[in-house]
Amino acid sequence: MTALDNLLKSYRNGTALSCVTAYDASIAKYLETQGVNIVLVGDSLGQVIKGDKSTHNVSFEEITYHAKCVTSGTKRTTVMVDLPKNTYNTKLTALKNSKKLINNNLADLIKIEVNSDNLDIVKYLIQKNIPICAHLGLLPQSVKNKSGFRKHGKTKKEANLIYNNAILCDEIGAKIILLECVEGALARKIANTCSCPVIGIGSGLGLDGQVAVIYDLLGISFNKITSLTKKNEKVINKVIQAFIKKT
Ligand code: KIV
């Protein structure tokens, strides 16, 4: 059984799925020892590792490098890897890049940001046996300015679009759906309708699992302070202050 088969089996047996980002071997190994179900090599590395304002300048080579670091630290945990912006614009590029990650054991699952314009690419990858996580709702690779970082699915039109695209992704065989900043009731409706697991970040509770960026959990954030970061920063501050006092 592959790591992904095990993950989906646990989901069918009622496990709520935890997904946390990692960009290096030590954190990946630590997350595995803690029983995290999915380690995500996210293109959020653009912000938290490179210090950029967005995910837009992450290259395929950079995500591959971090996927190599992460997979050196894991043995049995499902590793999900983002295809960065502009690395899946055509069916053939999407397939070539997905295969590079899957065939070199650098990913069990490929995550791509899905909108109405690239559903044909998602379908093509699934037909070619690439295990896909469809990322819907807030799509950081398409956000042009700060106002894009908002809750999605509040208007009827936008809610219908997200809902229909999620249902389509489920029907064509996406292994997981990830909802980012989707209005809670809509996210729960999607989770209740889809047969595949629906996990969320900033999309409320009551889904099949939750996603977190490791730096938010640690209480450290580069340029986006989330409520999770604020809540957790006291813990890390205590650790660092205790170390400084000892020196
Ligand atoms: O890149 C990332 O870390 C992500 C999560 C925010 C879902 O896509």
Boltz pocket constraint, residues with backbone or C-beta under 6 A from the ligand:
constraints:
  - pocket:
      binder: B
      contacts: [[A, 21], [A, 40], [A, 41], [A, 42], [A, 43], [A, 44], [A, 45], [A, 82], [A, 178], [A, 180], [A, 201], [A, 211], [A, 213]]
      max_distance: 6.0
